[in-house]
Amino acid sequence: MSLPNPHDYTRARRVAEHLRSEAVDEFWRGADAVLDRVCLNARARLARSTQRLQARLRRHRVSAAPGQVA
């Protein structure tokens, strides 16, 4: 039985490092996509909440205006 060629270990290590780097990059791309989606959803909810609050304030001002009969 012959011993493995030491150069094969070096190549295997380079391949493993490359694959590990790709996996880490893919993980962070996915994490960034999730964060972007969460932030977009949060901004949309905040915008809707702001619109609802402004509408309620307008209705309140109209109903509370002097001389108005509600």
N, C-alpha and C positions, 0 to 999 in steps of 0.2 A: 504494500500500500504506500503510495507516494504522498508526501506532505503537500498541503495546498500551497499554491504559489502566493507569496506575500503581496504581490501586486494585485491579486484578486481581492484581498482584504481592503486595500487602499481604494480600489474602484468601488467595492461594495459600500465602503464608508461614505464615499462621495455621493453615490446614488441614494443612500439612506438619508444623508444630510439634505440633499435636494428634495426628496419626497417629503421630509419633515417640514422643510421650509414652505413647500407648496401647500401642505395641510394647514400650517399655521396661517398662511395668507388667506386661504379659503375660509378658515374659521372667522378671521377678522372681517372679511368681505361680508359674510353672512351676518355677523354681529352688527356691522355698520348699517346693513340694509334693514335689520330689525329696529335699530335705534331710529333711523330715518322715518320708518313707518309709524313708530310710536309717537315721535315728535309731530309728525303730520297730523295724526289723529288727535293729539292733544291740542294743537293749534286750531283744528276744525271745531273741536268741542268748545274751546274758549271763545271762538268767534260766534258760535251759535248761542252760547250762554250770554255773551255781551249783547247780541241782538235781542234776545228775550228780555233781558233786564232793561234795555233802552225802550222797548215796546211797553213794558209794564210801567216805567216811569212816565212815558207820554200819556198813557191811559190815566194814570194817577193825577197828573197835572191837569188834564182836561176835566176830570171829574171833581177835582178840588178847586177849580177856578171859581172866583167869586161871581155870583150871579148866575151860575150854571145850575140847572136842575138835573140831577143824575137819575 
